[in-house]
Amino acid sequence: MERIREAFERALAAALPGQDLVLERPKSGDMGDLAFPCFRVAKAVGKNPAQLAQELAGAVAVEGGELVA
């Protein structure tokens, strides 16, 4: 799991250079193993959080993991 977390962190950092990126554990296990709250970053880049999540889900790929919005 730690390997996948680190891979997602690297992929998100490449997609959003210069942003403060924090991965969290979702409150519900039904929502996956990791979560990236888009709200602060979306505001910083001037996008709607849902739009940013959709863009990241389509652009970020990590072997052994799946990003969904």
Secondary structure, DSSP 8 states (H G I E B T S, - for coil): -HHHHHHHHHHHHHHSTT-----B--SSGGG-S-B---HHHHHHHT--HHHHHHHHHHH---TT-----
